[in-house]
């Protein structure tokens, strides 16, 4: 039977852990609000960027094979940009992204394709640095989501594609749906493809624009900017998802600490009562023995 002093120490330790998890929940909640505002402001920007490119592509006859980042070619080497968090304590968020990446690598290997990674975030770097071929690693960039970091990552992927080292480029990141649901998402970013649904084409009003310079030259200039936007959007989505997952995980941990304190307190009271009863029985037994 454990000593009462040990149980008291355990109760105090669990209470301290509960205070820490509560504080981390509040910090994650504050960060989530700020990042979510940035994300809500950036999603319409990305959507408008896509509409502009759609209009340029629909302006006239464009030879896709002459436009970088739209060229379709035989795929032998695939590049994957994996975006994870720098820190843990966010439930299965990082594990889900890593598992999705392993599935993608396995699928490409079965198709006879070589795979190379660009890892963004410490968790992905730590896991894959000895398990897969990592071209570049970007730790400590997920604390502050900056466009300059997204440009560096996008530039590396674009140079690898233009040099023929990669034939396709995918990005894997955490897509934010709501506070309780974040899902891993795999998105092909090079070569780009813009497929319109028939429903959207019926409702959308088309306009004829005159572009200068020519469409092919214009696309060559704006597509790299769009790829920068895709990488920045993926980083922002992952950062928001990370804080939402951490807030949920810390809330669950805080509730678990409360339940554990209740159970330990009940166990403590039972042992204390048993100890008191035993002492009383010893006293009564001693008194009876003296009388006898």
QUIZI-V530588 format. One line per field, one symbol per residue. ss: DSSP state (2 for helix, 1 for strand, 0 for the rest). psi: psi as a letter, one per 40 degrees, with the letter a starting at -180 (. if undefined). burial: # if it has 9 or more other ideal C-beta (glycine too) atoms within 8 Angstrom, else .. A space follows every 50 residues. Layout:
ss=???
psi=???
burial=???
This chain:
ss=00022222222222222222222222222222222222222222222222 22222220000002220000000000111111100000000022222222 22222222220001111111022222220000011111000000002222 22222222222200000111111111110011111111110000000222 22200000000000222222222222222222222222222222222222 222222222222222222222222222222222222222220
psi=hiiddddddddddddddddddddddddddddddddddddddddddddddd dddddddedahhhdeehieehhihhdhhhhhhhaidiaffaedddddddd ddddddddddefiihiihhhhddddddedeeihhdihgifeedhhidddd ddddddddddddeedidihihhihhhdadehhihhhhhdhiihghiiddd dddhhiihihihaidddddddddddddddddddddddddddddddddddd ddddddddddddddddddddddddddddddddddddddddd.
burial=...#..##.##..##.##..##.##..##.##..##.##..##.##..## .######.#..#....#.###.....##########...#..##.##### #..##..##...#.###########..##....##..#..##..#...## ####.###.##....###########.....#.#########........ ..........#...##.###.############################# ####..##.##..##.##..##..#.................
